[in-house]
Amino acid sequence: MALSEFLASLDNLAEQARAAFASADSSESLEAARIDYLGAKSGQVRKVQQGLGKVDKADKPTAGKRFNEVKNLIEAALAEATQQIGTGNEEITEPFDVTLPGRPTRVGHLHPITQTIREMKDIMGRLGFTAVEGPEIEDDWHNFEALNIPLSHPARDPLDNFYLATAEKLEKPLLLRSQTSTVQIRVMENTPPPVRIISLGRVYRPDTADATHYPMFHQIEGLLIDRGVTMADLKSVLRLFCQSYFGGEDKVHVRFRPSFFPFTEPSVEVDMNWQGGWMEMGGAGMVDPNVLRAVGYDPEEVTGFAFGLGVERICMRQHGITDIRALYQNDVRFLEQF
Ligand code: DAH
């Protein structure tokens, strides 16, 4: 066979194959066209390839090269047609009923602790307390020293605090704050009396997690400094706070038990009656004169009260949550109940 004749048959073949693939309108007809042209045994490409044997020997390299080019072109045309038509393996889609009501998008909501914090800020705001924030990484002065916790005090034990490793090299040790009382100091250092603030935030202690302990939890700290502040003011504020938070007006009572904190004198543990029992809420007391002096206040001029309550404890009692860990496992099935 003359070379020109063979090349003409190749061109013809490419033309026809491309037209056949392009005109296929279903994956079945495309498959039929594929077998017709590229079928391994008796496809047209195969047949034309057999004609290669009859080409003059001298022309074979040219003819063979052109054959390969045309075969590639045909395969590319098939790939393109397949892509346009799909392979027929896609899921068969249900007919779409446009009259069905839409599926609502699930909307998230605030974490129960965040909700509790917001409610607390709201209530205390109405009592005239401004919410302020303080850093979670604290120094020795704000977490201990200014709060009348001397160097020898066991509360400073490295086993009871998260000291930062880098702090070893520093002159002043740094730690994750173990209480929000730090914010009292920060505020008083920068504001002359009177002061009426709350601070809500995370605190950290190296406790092993169990149903009632977690190495991170939240406190609400309150501080009121003015002339002539008394324990009666403290008790009224806490009672109003509990009544507003839990509802039930005259059924809510607050009880003080004598206690000790280095930064208050006298100091009390605060309990609230709740569903027939007393629930521990935290600590409170009259700000110790040493603390007032440490921030430059004159204890002869002003007095004040402070309190620090556990946010988780209050939130858990309100919602009947029995394990603090559930709050931080981020299981949406649990959290979406609140
Ligand atoms: N800081 C104390 C604690 O974490 C709680 C506390 C007690 C805060 C008495 C106060 C207070 O402001 O007056 O255990």
Residues whose N, C-alpha, C, O or C-beta is under 5 A from the ligand:
A	BS01	DAH	S178 Q179 S181 G222 F261 T264 G283 A284 G285 A306 F307 G308
